[in-house]
Amino acid sequence: MDMIEQYFSAYLASLIMWGFMMAFLYNVVKKSSAPSSDPSVMWMSLAIFLSYLVSDPLLNLSLGVDMMYSYYSYSIWAICDLFLLVVILLIAKNKSIKNCPAKLYLSIGLTVNMLLFIGMHIDVSIVNRFEPWWFWKVYSVTVNIMDVMMIIALLCNKDFLGLVRGYNRLRGLNKH
């Protein structure tokens, strides 16, 4: 059963990376069909695709690095997400969330993933807990949901979950 989980997680990570690549290619085609359109989502999708490509378990394994079971894998992924979040915010610094909802969806997804990676690093490295417990299941499901959410956001650049509307309500920008 452990072997099935190991292969499943590696292939799922590669499938997520493939989704980011498809989002980037879609945005390249979209940008080329309307050259005067805003390239922000295209650049954000390139940044996130390259980040996920570098940390892809199958690619790393083919290069002789077993990232999935490295002592520092969760902290490396957290640092990569923090760096990627800064890059995304720099790419879209002049874009409002209303005009570029993908900016908010990527920021939320990367922040949640980064916090979960930090939690897993603390759990595995500092607490030395090697027995699976509820947090590990929450981690596994949530990271993948966040990744799929970010892929969808890059593909459609729409407020498909109402997060922009909720963000504006929190800031007091929406009045009924």
C-alpha positions in Angstrom: 0.0 0.0 0.0 2.9 2.4 0.8 4.3 1.8 -2.7 0.9 2.7 -4.3 0.7 5.9 -2.2 4.3 6.8 -3.2 3.7 6.4 -6.9 0.2 8.1 -6.7 1.6 11.2 -5.0 4.5 11.5 -7.5 2.2 11.1 -10.5 -0.4 13.5 -8.9 2.4 16.1 -8.4 3.4 15.7 -12.1 -0.3 16.0 -13.2 -0.6 19.3 -11.3 2.7 20.5 -12.9 1.2 19.5 -16.3 -1.9 21.5 -15.4 0.2 24.6 -14.8 2.0 24.0 -18.1 -1.3 23.8 -19.9 -2.5 27.0 -18.2 0.7 28.7 -19.4 0.4 27.5 -22.9 -3.3 28.5 -23.0 -2.3 32.0 -21.8 0.4 32.2 -24.4 -2.1 31.4 -27.2 -4.6 33.8 -25.7 -2.0 36.6 -25.6 -0.9 35.9 -29.1 -4.4 36.1 -30.4 -4.9 39.5 -28.7 -1.5 41.1 -28.7 -2.7 44.3 -27.0 -4.2 42.4 -24.0 -2.6 42.4 -20.6 0.2 39.8 -20.3 0.1 39.6 -16.4 -1.8 36.2 -16.2 0.6 34.8 -18.9 3.6 35.8 -16.9 2.1 34.6 -13.6 1.3 31.2 -15.2 4.9 31.0 -16.5 6.3 31.7 -13.1 4.2 29.2 -11.3 4.8 26.5 -14.0 8.6 27.0 -13.7 8.4 26.8 -9.9 6.4 23.6 -10.0 8.7 22.2 -12.8 11.8 22.7 -10.6 10.1 21.0 -7.7 8.5 18.1 -9.6 9.2 14.8 -7.9 9.5 12.8 -11.1 11.9 15.3 -12.7 14.0 15.4 -9.5 14.0 11.6 -9.2 15.2 11.4 -12.8 18.0 13.8 -11.9 18.9 11.6 -8.9 17.3 13.7 -6.2 14.6 12.1 -4.1 12.7 15.3 -3.1 9.7 13.4 -1.7 11.6 11.9 1.2 14.2 14.5 1.8 14.5 15.8 5.4 14.1 19.4 4.2 11.5 18.8 1.4 8.7 20.6 3.2 10.8 23.6 4.2 12.2 23.8 0.6 8.7 23.8 -0.8 7.6 26.5 1.7 10.5 28.7 0.7 9.7 28.1 -3.0 6.1 29.1 -2.4 7.2 32.2 -0.5 9.5 33.2 -3.4 6.8 32.4 -5.9 4.3 34.5 -4.0 6.7 37.5 -4.1 7.2 37.0 -7.8 3.5 36.8 -8.5 2.9 40.0 -6.5 5.6 41.8 -8.4 4.3 40.7 -11.7 0.8 41.9 -10.9 1.7 44.8 -8.6 -0.2 47.3 -10.8 -3.2 45.0 -11.4 -6.3 45.3 -9.3 -7.9 42.1 -7.9 -11.1 43.1 -9.7 -9.4 43.1 -13.1 -7.1 40.2 -12.3 -8.8 37.7 -9.9 -6.1 35.2 -10.6 -3.8 37.4 -8.5 -6.0 36.8 -5.4 -6.5 33.1 -6.1 -2.8 32.5 -6.5 -1.9 34.5 -3.4 -4.4 32.5 -1.3 -3.4 29.2 -2.8 0.4 29.8 -2.4 -0.1 31.1 1.2 -2.2 28.2 2.3 0.2 25.7 0.7 3.2 27.5 2.3 1.6 27.3 5.7 0.8 23.6 5.3 4.4 22.9 4.2 5.6 24.7 7.3 3.2 22.7 9.5 4.4 19.4 7.9 8.0 20.4 8.4 7.4 21.2 12.0 5.4 17.9 12.5 8.0 15.7 10.8 11.3 17.4 11.7 10.8 19.0 15.0 8.0 17.0 16.7 9.3 13.8 15.0 5.9 12.5 14.4 6.1 9.7 11.8 2.7 8.1 12.3 0.0 9.5 10.0 -2.7 11.5 11.8 -5.5 13.8 10.7 -3.2 16.8 9.9 -1.5 14.7 7.2 -4.8 14.0 5.5 -5.8 17.7 5.7 -2.4 18.6 4.2 -2.7 16.1 1.3 -6.2 17.1 0.3 -5.9 20.9 0.8 -2.6 21.2 -1.1 -4.1 19.5 -4.1 -7.3 21.5 -3.9 -5.3 24.7 -3.8 -3.2 23.6 -6.8 -6.4 22.8 -8.8 -7.9 26.1 -7.7 -4.8 28.0 -9.0 -4.8 26.1 -12.3 -8.5 27.0 -12.8 -7.8 30.7 -11.9 -5.0 30.9 -14.4 -7.2 29.3 -17.1 -10.2 31.5 -16.6 -9.1 34.6 -14.6 -12.6 34.9 -13.2 -13.9 35.0 -9.7 -15.3 31.5 -9.9 -15.5 30.9 -6.1 -16.5 34.4 -5.1 -13.2 35.1 -3.3 -12.9 38.6 -4.8 -16.4 39.5 -3.7 -15.6 38.2 -0.2 -12.3 40.1 -0.2 -14.1 43.3 -1.2 -16.7 42.8 1.5 -13.9 42.4 4.1 -12.3 45.6 3.0 -15.7 47.4 2.9 -15.7 48.0 -0.8 -19.0 46.2 -1.6 -22.1 47.9 -0.3 -25.5 46.3 -0.7 
